[in-house]
């Protein structure tokens, strides 16, 4: 049996009543967190520019709301714009082992598009969970090799998740769901060249995956057929986008209905590239030791191969990021911000020219290192060489916010309310918390 058949069988047989309560609860937490990050980004330049572009495109009569705005767009464009907002601040969640930001795709798809086609909160919740399960398993099976090849894992895996979620919303049969998975391999795309200048293509990967997933589900619903062997064939997705000999395809169906990948998703405490979070934790730990900038001669960080290309290389450019978005992918600059201020939040990027921050960042170098916990965890390991000759070691094995070191429910609510207040008042924000926690009973969704 092909893996597409196994995964399709899992999806079409999925029954919300038999999904564990903790899985449904975590799904709601992820949706709420994603909604908050999107609201916080609703006035970001790239989000407003995307909205301008969508307004100029031909649209259908069906409308959906732009999150954080008192206006609507054609439902697919609205969902795409909301997805761009969800990823724009790099504050959205991550399945660390899969290296995947699926909620930024699936929450807008399910809440904006989903309610326009099914009017059922139960089906929306099921679609979100099913999409995450399939997308995460593809990311895990890839063993980070999509990134090694220069592709954005979220862009590749995300279209599979979006196709599955859309297929649930449209009630695809097993055969149709198999075809949806087969089509997803041909719709997958997204390269990491955005790292060269901190540009907007990364957020468009999210919108593109969402849109392609919807299209795919409709093509499959109309009984167009696709390859069964999208995971095994001569030109399968792991060969096309990854390094097939390093992949483990057994992860695709490992523990289906027993191991729930949505429980392995980490919620970010810091608005930055997730790969840097363990090192931000290390910088905060150095500060908690009472150290000052002037006490430290240099810091050597030990970084895994995949994160290096995102947060360390080229190190000369990382020392002085030109934009807030570039700063979010600079390990030394992020560490310097955290060490200087004792926190890292949405306001941290307002001034990129602070003398103390730039001086501290330039003390930081890195060496390639293989961590035992990566990529399940995004750890941080460093040696700080002090001017008095002492050497201090910091090892963060499980980054804060990881599912094995999670944010508390109070911390999650605090993050959501702080994010949401960038666009709406607290009364509306608290009403959204109630809507998401009672999602199964909802027949529509408005901010």
C-alpha positions, 0 to 999 in steps of 0.5 A: 500500500502506498503512503498516500493511501495510508494517510488518506485512509487515516484522514477520512476515518478521523472522527472528532469524537474519538480524538483525545481531548488534549489534542482538541485542546492543543489545537484550539491553543494553537489556533488562538495563538496564531490568531493573536500573531496575525492581529499583531501584524495587521498593520505591518507593511508587508501585510498592508501591501499584500492587502493592496494587491489582493484588492486589485485582483479579480474576486468572487462574490463570497466574502470573508473578513480581514483580521484586524480590519473592518473590511472583507475580501473574496474569501480565498484572498482574505484567508491568504492575507490573514495567513501572511499576517500570521507569519509576518512577525515570526511569532507563530508556532513551530513543530520543531522536529518537522521544522514547520509553521503549519498553524500560520497556514491552517488557522486562516484556512480553517477559520476564514475559508472553512466557515465559508464552505461548511458552517461547522466548528466541529469540521473546522477543528477536525480539518485543522488537526488532520492538516497538522498531522499530515504536514508534520509527518512529512516534515519529520520524515524529511529529517531537515533535508528540505532546508539543506537543499535550500527549500522552505520546509513550511512551503513544502509540507504546508501545501500537503497540510492545506490540501488535507484540511481543505479536503476535510472541509469539502468531504473528499472521499478516500480516493479523492483524498489520495489524489489531493496528496498526489497533487500536493507534491506538484504544487509545493514550492518555496526557496530560502533565498529570502534570507539574503535580504530579509524579503517578503517571499517567506510570508508569501510561501504561507499564502501560496500553500493555503491557496494551493491546498484549496485549489487541490481539494477542489480539483480532487473533488472534481475527480482529477487524478494524481500519482499514488506514489508521491512519497515513493516514486522515482520523482517523489517529494523527498527526492525532488525537494530533499536528500532522499537517502537521509529521509525516513519515510517510516515516520509518515505513518508511525503511530497514526491515531496514537502519536498526535503530532499537534501535541509536539508543537511549540509556541514561541515566547519570542518574536524571532526565528525559532532556531535562535530561541535556545541562544536567547535563553542562554543570553538571558541566563548570562544576564541573570548571573549578574554579568554586564556587557563590559565583563564579557570578552567574547562568546562562542556559540555551538550551532547545528548545521541547519540553523547556521544558514538561517541565523548565523551565516554570513556572520558579518551581515548578522551583526548589523541587520538593516531591517527588523525582519533581518534582525529576527534571523540574526542570532548575535543581534537577538542575543544582544537584545535579550542580554541588554534588555532582559526580554525580547518582545514586539517592541525590541526591534524599534531601534536597530542602531543601539550602541550597546546592542551592536557592541555585544553582538560583535562579541559573538561567534559560532562553531558548527555543532551537532546537538543530541536534541535537535531538531526535536528541541532548538537548544542553545550552547555557548561558552562566555569568555570573561575579561577576568579569565573565567569561562562560563558555560551555558547549556539550554537543552530544551528551549522555553515554549517547547512542548517539553518546556511549555508556556503556561495557560496564563502565559499563552493568554498573556501573549494573545491579549498583548498581540491582539491589542495591537488591532482590537480592544480587550473586550473583543479579544476576550470574546475571541478566546471564548469563541475559540475555546467553544469552537465546536459550537460555532457556525461562523467566525468573526473577529 
